[in-house]
Amino acid sequence: MALKRLLLSAALAVGSAVGAWAFELKSPAFSNGGTIAEKHVYQGFGCAGGNLSPALSWSDPPAGTKSFAIMVHDPDAPTGGAGFWHWIIYNIPASVTGLPEGVGKNGKGLPQGAVEWTTDFGKPGYGGPCPPKGDKPHRYRFTIYALKTEKLEIAPNATASLAGFLINANALDNTTLTGVFGR
C-alpha cells in the first residue's frame, strides 16, 4: 500500500511538472481562432486596413533558447503552392518576451539585432491579411520559434521558404496562435 501511494505521488508530480511548462504565444488583438481586426489587415490588393502588426507576447520557452523567430503564414491562400508568407522576423534576442503593436512598420521598433525578411509581398515587414473577396475566411498562423542559435545567417537572395527551412532546422520548439479574416 505504501509503495502504491509512493508511485501514485511520483506519477502526479511528473504529470504536474510536464503540464507546468508550455511555450505559449498570445495577442491582446485576437484570441486563438478569433477574428483579426481591420487595423491589422493589409493596405493594398483591394484591402484598406491599417497594416499594423498585432502586439504579441510569449512565455515559457524551452531551456536552451538563444533567440526567437516569428513567421506568419496563410495556408489558405490560393497560390497553387504552399500558401502565403505574411511576416518573417528572426534574430529576436532570447531576453525579449513580446513585440508591441505596429513593430517593424518602416523598419522601426524592432528589438536590437532582429531582422525582418522578405515576404511573399516582395519586401520585408509585416503584411496583414487580405484574402480574395468572396473567398472563405482564411487562417493566419502566427508561429514563434525558440531557436538554439543566437543568430541566423540567411543569404540575401534567399526565399521566404528557405528562411522558413533554416528557422525550422534551428528550432527547439514552436507554438502557434491562429487568427481568422475574411472579406
Backbone bond lengths (Angstrom), bond angles and torsions (degrees), N, CA, C in turn:
res aa  C-N    CA-C-N  psi(-1)  N-CA   C-N-CA  omega(-1)  CA-C   N-CA-C  phi
1 M - - - 1.453 - - 1.528 111.46 -
2 A 1.319 117.31 -42.70 1.465 120.82 178.34 1.525 110.64 -64.44
3 L 1.336 116.49 -38.42 1.458 120.63 178.50 1.529 110.62 -64.71
4 K 1.341 117.39 -39.94 1.465 121.67 177.98 1.529 110.50 -60.88
5 R 1.348 115.93 -45.10 1.466 120.72 179.76 1.523 110.65 -63.64
6 L 1.320 116.65 -40.60 1.452 121.70 179.68 1.540 110.29 -63.93
7 L 1.328 117.07 -45.41 1.461 120.93 178.40 1.528 111.78 -64.43
8 L 1.314 116.85 -41.58 1.459 121.38 178.12 1.531 110.41 -63.26
9 S 1.320 117.45 -43.53 1.469 121.40 178.19 1.523 110.82 -61.85
10 A 1.337 116.57 -42.92 1.465 120.82 179.27 1.523 110.40 -63.50
11 A 1.335 117.45 -43.30 1.464 121.39 179.65 1.526 110.80 -62.97
12 L 1.324 117.98 -41.41 1.463 121.46 178.41 1.521 111.18 -65.58
13 A 1.322 116.98 -39.97 1.462 120.97 179.05 1.519 110.86 -63.87
14 V 1.322 117.68 -44.19 1.458 121.36 178.65 1.530 109.74 -64.67
15 G 1.295 118.07 -44.32 1.463 122.07 178.58 1.512 111.70 -60.76
16 S 1.327 117.89 -40.41 1.458 121.47 178.22 1.515 111.06 -66.95
17 A 1.325 116.55 -41.39 1.460 120.43 -179.83 1.520 110.63 -65.10
18 V 1.306 118.10 -41.84 1.462 121.90 179.50 1.525 109.87 -65.38
19 G 1.302 117.96 -43.11 1.462 121.98 -178.83 1.515 113.19 -72.31
20 A 1.346 118.12 -18.63 1.451 121.55 -177.17 1.530 111.75 -74.23
21 W 1.326 117.61 -28.98 1.456 120.72 -178.41 1.512 108.79 -97.59
22 A 1.315 115.38 121.94 1.463 119.12 178.11 1.521 108.50 -154.33
23 F 1.319 116.63 101.04 1.451 123.02 175.44 1.526 106.47 -56.25
24 E 1.335 116.92 127.53 1.458 119.75 -172.21 1.523 111.58 -139.91
25 L 1.316 116.64 141.73 1.459 124.48 176.36 1.518 108.12 -118.25
26 K 1.343 115.83 132.48 1.473 121.25 -179.79 1.525 109.83 -134.95
27 S 1.321 114.95 162.49 1.459 121.96 173.04 1.525 108.76 -145.12
28 P 1.340 117.58 138.03 1.463 119.17 173.38 1.529 111.44 -73.87
29 A 1.343 116.98 -11.01 1.464 121.65 -176.85 1.522 113.57 -80.55
30 F 1.333 117.54 -29.95 1.468 120.94 179.63 1.522 109.17 -161.79
31 S 1.316 115.04 150.67 1.471 120.45 176.63 1.523 108.15 -90.72
32 N 1.316 116.56 167.91 1.457 120.61 178.68 1.530 109.18 -59.56
33 G 1.327 116.93 121.96 1.461 121.86 -176.99 1.515 113.48 86.72
34 G 1.344 117.30 -3.25 1.458 121.72 -178.19 1.520 113.25 -83.54
35 T 1.323 115.09 168.66 1.458 122.48 -178.24 1.522 111.09 -80.24
36 I 1.315 115.62 136.17 1.464 122.33 176.89 1.523 107.94 -83.30
37 A 1.344 116.92 131.46 1.467 122.77 -177.05 1.525 112.13 -71.90
38 E 1.316 115.20 155.65 1.467 123.55 -178.17 1.540 112.17 -55.94
39 K 1.312 118.43 -32.99 1.472 119.41 -178.52 1.532 112.33 -66.74
40 H 1.338 116.98 -15.32 1.466 121.20 178.36 1.531 112.19 -100.84
41 V 1.328 116.89 -0.67 1.469 123.40 -178.24 1.532 109.14 -81.66
42 Y 1.325 115.81 149.18 1.462 122.95 -179.22 1.521 110.93 -59.41
43 Q 1.329 115.45 154.37 1.462 121.37 174.64 1.527 106.87 -115.25
44 G 1.320 116.52 98.27 1.453 123.24 -175.95 1.516 109.50 145.32
45 F 1.326 117.84 174.36 1.468 122.87 -178.89 1.522 111.92 52.77
46 G 1.328 117.14 30.72 1.456 121.09 179.67 1.516 114.37 89.71
47 C 1.315 117.62 -2.36 1.473 121.70 176.96 1.525 108.71 -99.33
48 A 1.326 117.05 145.74 1.458 121.51 -176.04 1.525 111.66 -124.76
49 G 1.316 116.89 40.15 1.460 120.59 -179.85 1.517 112.36 -81.96
50 G 1.319 114.91 -178.18 1.460 121.55 -179.63 1.519 113.20 -85.46
51 N 1.326 117.64 -13.83 1.460 124.70 -179.20 1.535 112.88 52.23
52 L 1.326 116.68 39.03 1.469 121.92 175.20 1.520 108.77 -96.05
53 S 1.310 116.50 130.27 1.464 118.90 174.56 1.530 107.91 -64.79
54 P 1.333 117.61 140.61 1.465 119.18 178.03 1.528 110.52 -73.81
55 A 1.320 116.24 152.30 1.467 120.51 173.25 1.526 107.83 -63.43
56 L 1.317 116.61 140.19 1.458 122.81 178.57 1.516 109.21 -132.32
57 S 1.319 115.94 146.50 1.466 120.19 173.01 1.516 108.40 -141.39
58 W 1.327 116.28 150.56 1.462 120.66 -179.75 1.508 109.93 -139.04
59 S 1.327 113.69 158.10 1.465 120.07 -177.80 1.524 110.18 -147.70
60 D 1.325 114.37 161.62 1.468 123.93 174.81 1.521 114.55 55.59
61 P 1.357 117.97 50.48 1.461 118.16 174.43 1.525 109.95 -68.55
62 P 1.312 117.66 160.26 1.466 119.54 -179.36 1.525 112.12 -69.09
63 A 1.322 115.53 155.64 1.464 121.66 175.78 1.525 108.36 -57.80
64 G 1.300 116.39 143.08 1.455 121.10 179.04 1.518 114.12 90.83
65 T 1.332 118.02 0.97 1.464 121.27 178.79 1.524 109.08 -66.31
66 K 1.339 116.19 126.46 1.464 121.33 -179.81 1.517 113.05 -112.39
67 S 1.328 117.37 -16.17 1.464 122.50 174.74 1.525 108.26 -167.05
68 F 1.328 115.32 174.75 1.463 121.68 179.34 1.522 110.26 -128.56
69 A 1.314 115.45 157.87 1.465 122.92 171.03 1.526 106.84 -137.16
70 I 1.309 116.19 148.06 1.464 122.00 176.44 1.525 107.75 -125.38
71 M 1.315 115.21 133.07 1.460 120.72 175.27 1.526 108.23 -129.46
72 V 1.325 116.76 135.12 1.462 121.99 177.28 1.522 107.48 -116.24
73 H 1.328 115.10 125.18 1.459 121.62 -171.80 1.523 110.64 -134.46
74 D 1.328 115.48 139.40 1.464 122.75 173.68 1.527 107.20 -108.06
75 P 1.347 117.51 100.90 1.466 119.61 -179.55 1.525 112.94 -73.17
76 D 1.337 117.17 -11.74 1.460 121.47 -176.28 1.534 113.35 -94.12
77 A 1.320 117.25 -3.16 1.465 120.70 -177.81 1.533 110.55 -62.44
78 P 1.320 117.23 132.98 1.473 120.90 -177.99 1.528 111.69 -80.62
79 T 1.335 115.95 67.02 1.466 120.74 -177.13 1.520 112.80 -94.27
80 G 1.312 117.29 -11.58 1.453 120.17 -173.61 1.512 111.25 80.44
81 G 1.329 115.95 2.62 1.467 122.46 -179.31 1.509 110.53 -131.47
82 A 1.296 114.41 -134.75 1.470 120.88 -173.07 1.524 113.15 -102.61
83 G 1.302 118.27 40.97 1.457 120.34 176.37 1.519 112.62 89.32
84 F 1.357 115.69 -156.87 1.461 122.16 -172.12 1.516 109.21 -141.07
85 W 1.351 117.19 129.39 1.466 122.46 178.38 1.520 109.93 -89.03
86 H 1.337 116.66 121.71 1.459 122.91 -176.90 1.528 114.35 -100.54
87 W 1.333 117.96 -22.78 1.474 119.96 -179.68 1.504 108.49 -164.45
88 I 1.307 115.87 134.43 1.457 122.37 174.31 1.520 107.17 -135.79
89 I 1.298 116.87 121.89 1.464 122.39 177.69 1.523 106.91 -137.80
90 Y 1.313 116.55 131.87 1.463 120.70 -177.54 1.528 109.88 -141.21
91 N 1.331 115.84 177.05 1.468 123.73 -173.42 1.528 111.21 61.30
92 I 1.323 116.37 32.96 1.463 121.33 172.93 1.531 105.93 -76.82
93 P 1.337 118.78 122.46 1.466 120.24 -177.02 1.530 113.06 -57.14
94 A 1.313 115.71 148.44 1.470 121.59 -179.25 1.525 112.57 -62.00
95 S 1.324 118.23 -21.81 1.465 121.66 179.89 1.526 112.89 -76.85
96 V 1.331 117.79 -13.53 1.469 122.35 -178.16 1.534 109.18 -83.10
97 T 1.335 116.48 135.64 1.470 121.40 -179.23 1.527 113.01 -121.04
98 G 1.323 116.57 11.00 1.451 118.61 178.18 1.512 111.89 178.48
99 L 1.324 114.86 166.73 1.461 122.51 176.18 1.525 108.00 -128.67
100 P 1.334 117.87 135.97 1.460 119.78 179.01 1.526 111.96 -75.87
101 E 1.307 116.27 162.47 1.457 121.54 175.91 1.527 109.95 -57.02
102 G 1.313 116.11 138.08 1.452 121.09 175.57 1.518 115.58 81.32
103 V 1.332 117.34 2.90 1.467 119.52 -178.98 1.526 109.79 -60.22
104 G 1.323 116.16 142.43 1.446 121.30 178.41 1.512 114.65 87.18
105 K 1.322 117.46 -9.24 1.473 118.54 179.01 1.524 107.74 -63.75
106 N 1.311 115.15 119.87 1.465 121.83 -175.42 1.530 111.68 58.54
107 G 1.350 116.41 29.95 1.465 121.39 176.79 1.514 114.95 75.26
108 K 1.312 117.97 11.49 1.471 120.97 -175.28 1.529 112.43 -97.62
109 G 1.331 115.07 148.61 1.453 121.98 171.74 1.518 116.07 80.08
110 L 1.328 117.85 7.45 1.466 119.97 178.85 1.524 109.86 -71.40
111 P 1.333 117.68 146.47 1.458 118.96 173.73 1.534 109.91 -60.12
112 Q 1.327 116.47 149.45 1.471 122.05 179.53 1.527 110.49 -50.89
113 G 1.308 117.13 124.94 1.463 122.48 177.14 1.522 115.33 89.60
114 A 1.332 117.44 -13.92 1.471 120.57 -178.79 1.526 110.48 -69.79
115 V 1.324 115.74 147.35 1.463 122.15 -177.90 1.528 109.29 -127.28
116 E 1.337 116.27 130.94 1.466 120.47 171.23 1.519 107.30 -95.16
117 W 1.336 115.76 135.70 1.450 121.34 -176.26 1.517 110.47 -104.19
118 T 1.309 116.69 161.55 1.460 123.09 178.63 1.524 109.95 -64.54
119 T 1.318 115.32 128.23 1.465 121.98 179.79 1.522 109.49 -96.86
120 D 1.309 116.06 -173.84 1.461 119.89 176.63 1.526 112.46 -73.77
121 F 1.332 117.64 -4.63 1.463 120.53 171.54 1.534 109.91 -79.42
122 G 1.341 116.68 -9.95 1.458 121.14 176.92 1.507 115.39 94.71
123 K 1.330 117.42 7.06 1.466 120.41 178.77 1.530 108.89 -150.84
124 P 1.332 116.89 161.24 1.467 119.66 176.62 1.523 110.82 -70.45
125 G 1.309 116.20 159.01 1.456 121.95 175.47 1.514 112.27 111.58
126 Y 1.305 114.15 167.98 1.463 121.78 179.67 1.517 109.81 -71.33
127 G 1.317 115.99 132.92 1.459 123.03 171.97 1.516 106.91 -127.26
128 G 1.303 117.19 111.39 1.458 121.46 -173.92 1.517 114.64 -70.03
129 P 1.327 115.45 177.21 1.469 121.47 179.55 1.527 111.65 -59.74
130 C 1.320 115.52 145.15 1.463 121.70 174.64 1.529 108.15 -164.52
131 P 1.324 116.97 67.79 1.463 118.31 179.92 1.526 110.14 -71.40
132 P 1.328 116.92 159.56 1.461 119.15 177.57 1.531 111.38 -58.07
133 K 1.325 115.17 141.97 1.461 120.98 178.89 1.529 108.94 -60.23
134 G 1.330 116.29 132.76 1.450 122.25 178.62 1.520 114.26 86.68
135 D 1.338 117.35 -10.88 1.461 120.74 177.07 1.530 108.63 -74.14
136 K 1.312 116.99 158.82 1.469 119.71 175.78 1.532 109.07 -60.14
137 P 1.321 118.95 155.72 1.460 119.86 176.25 1.540 110.12 -56.77
138 H 1.325 115.00 138.36 1.461 121.14 179.64 1.520 110.67 -96.33
139 R 1.334 114.44 154.54 1.459 122.03 175.41 1.527 108.27 -96.08
140 Y 1.327 115.81 135.86 1.461 122.03 178.07 1.522 106.81 -118.90
141 R 1.330 114.71 109.94 1.467 121.45 -174.65 1.521 109.89 -94.59
142 F 1.320 115.19 109.97 1.459 122.61 174.94 1.526 105.30 -91.78
143 T 1.323 117.22 111.14 1.464 121.14 -177.46 1.507 108.99 -118.56
144 I 1.327 115.61 129.49 1.465 120.77 173.27 1.515 107.88 -105.51
145 Y 1.313 114.50 138.15 1.463 122.61 -179.58 1.523 108.41 -115.06
146 A 1.324 116.83 129.81 1.457 122.54 170.33 1.521 106.03 -89.13
147 L 1.330 116.26 120.19 1.462 120.60 -173.24 1.523 112.48 -104.62
148 K 1.325 115.56 151.02 1.468 122.11 -179.38 1.523 112.03 -89.48
149 T 1.326 117.51 5.25 1.455 122.39 179.51 1.529 109.41 -127.55
150 E 1.348 116.00 147.81 1.466 119.35 179.28 1.520 112.04 -73.79
151 K 1.344 115.56 -30.98 1.454 118.93 -173.87 1.519 110.52 -144.51
152 L 1.319 115.71 129.61 1.464 121.73 172.10 1.522 108.34 -94.69
153 E 1.309 115.89 138.50 1.466 121.89 173.63 1.519 106.28 -107.92
154 I 1.316 116.25 111.34 1.459 120.87 -179.64 1.527 108.01 -115.99
155 A 1.315 116.34 127.92 1.466 121.68 -177.30 1.522 110.99 -57.62
156 P 1.330 117.05 141.91 1.475 120.97 -176.35 1.527 115.35 -55.98
157 N 1.318 118.25 -27.17 1.468 120.23 -178.48 1.522 112.65 -99.97
158 A 1.323 118.42 11.93 1.469 122.19 -178.33 1.530 110.75 -67.80
159 T 1.315 115.53 146.15 1.470 121.43 176.42 1.524 110.04 -81.10
160 A 1.319 115.97 168.73 1.457 121.03 174.67 1.525 110.52 -60.30
161 S 1.323 116.87 -37.68 1.471 120.55 179.13 1.520 111.74 -65.12
162 L 1.331 117.87 -39.27 1.466 119.97 177.56 1.524 110.40 -68.07
163 A 1.319 117.57 -40.28 1.465 120.40 175.75 1.529 109.27 -58.73
164 G 1.329 117.17 -43.99 1.462 121.23 177.80 1.516 112.35 -61.73
165 F 1.321 116.84 -39.79 1.461 121.20 177.64 1.526 110.15 -60.87
166 L 1.336 117.34 -46.59 1.463 120.75 -178.66 1.527 111.60 -67.20
167 I 1.314 116.92 -37.04 1.467 120.43 176.82 1.525 109.57 -64.19
168 N 1.316 117.37 -48.64 1.469 120.54 179.49 1.525 112.16 -62.90
169 A 1.328 117.88 -36.26 1.467 121.51 -179.48 1.522 112.03 -66.28
170 N 1.337 117.40 -22.19 1.463 121.70 -178.60 1.525 113.16 -108.71
171 A 1.323 117.47 9.21 1.464 121.87 -176.24 1.522 112.68 -82.17
172 L 1.323 114.85 132.44 1.459 121.55 169.79 1.521 109.57 -84.08
173 D 1.330 115.75 -35.52 1.462 122.51 -178.58 1.522 107.78 -166.48
174 N 1.329 116.25 166.84 1.461 121.16 173.93 1.517 108.72 -151.15
175 T 1.307 114.92 161.06 1.452 121.17 176.04 1.524 108.25 -145.87
176 T 1.324 117.09 147.86 1.459 122.01 -172.42 1.522 112.44 -123.76
177 L 1.309 114.86 140.98 1.460 124.22 172.15 1.528 105.60 -119.59
178 T 1.332 117.17 123.52 1.461 120.83 -176.07 1.519 111.05 -109.85
179 G 1.331 115.21 126.55 1.452 121.86 172.89 1.528 108.95 -110.09
180 V 1.318 115.83 161.63 1.466 121.17 -176.04 1.516 108.73 -126.38
181 F 1.343 115.96 142.95 1.463 119.96 174.56 1.525 109.61 -151.65
182 G 1.314 115.84 138.64 1.462 122.72 176.45 1.507 109.22 -143.19
183 R 1.332 115.51 161.59 1.486 119.11 177.91 1.523 110.20 -147.26
